[in-house]
Amino acid sequence: MVKLCKKIAEAKWFQNFITIAILIAGVLVGIATYPEFSEEHHTTLELLNKIILWIFVAEVVIKMVAEGKKPWRYFYDGWNIFDFVIVAAAFLPFGGSSVAVLRLLRLLRVLKLVKALPKLQLLVSALLKSIPSMGYVSILLLLLFYIYAVAAVFFFGGNDPIHFENLQLSMLSLFRVVTLEDWTDVMYINMYGCDNYGYGGSEALCTNPSASPIGAAIFFVSFVLLGTMIILNLFIGVIMNGMDEAREEAIEEDLVAPEDVQTNLGELEQKLAEMQALVLKLKHPEPEPIPVDEE
């Protein structure tokens, strides 16, 4: 039984079957967003959802049985724990909110596709490895936002109260700028003054207009260069570094064992060749050279 379950768990067709089940589960969740259609075919959809659930239950059971007398080794893999939680949660009572929670759990089944596709699993592993480094980059970005937000309140708070009236509003406006969403409009308001640009329909808020053509241009261009072109690109660099580390680990997991086996076989072949040479030497000893008298 253990050998059969292990063979099934490692079989390519079984993995493809689970992948198809995950895709069907994703389609069923999408269909649930159409109330009229889902109510009309409620019985069929519920039957399909139950079939998908029991397929996932069978997957968990097969993989646990494949571990033999140590089924707890199934939980050594974080992805297996994720699968088990999604399956087990479907059998828990949720009271009055059971429908919403059940739909959420069915939506989480789509994430099983990450495990089913090795390339996606590699990407997720890279992101997880990048989290510590991304934290430091985030701190650096937060410092940049804070410094520029405080300066913006001092420089542009009177002219542009819609965007820079206080610190929290200033940071939110700078977030808009760093995403490059109409950031030039914010810059032009402070370059030309709120009475000349951008405050059409909000003239009552423009109580203290002041133009800063050079200062505003330097301020916003420098912030975009630092925030968008440099610091945000650091996130990409960190993720790429995590991708390289995850790829190296994946290569090691796939190749370390075969290399060890190949090394051991090479050593055995070398020892065998030495033994064969020794046997041949014993069977056919080389004749001793005949001494020649020198006169």
Secondary structure, DSSP 8 states (H G I E B T S, - for coil): -HHHHHHHHH-HHHHHHHHHHHHHHHHHHHHTT-HHHHHHTHHHHHHHHHHHHHHHHHHHHHHHHTTTT-GGGGGGSHHHHHHHHHHHHTTS--GGGHHHHHHHHHHHGGGHHHHHSHHHHHHHHHHHHHHHHHHHHHHHHHHHHHHHHHHHHHHHTTT-HHHHSSHHHHHHHHHHHHTTSSHHHHHHHHHH-TTTTT-TT-GGG-SS----HHHHHHHHHHHHIIIIIIIHHHHHHHHHHHHHHHHHHHHHHHHHHHHHHHHHHHHHHHHHHHHHHHHHHHHS-----------
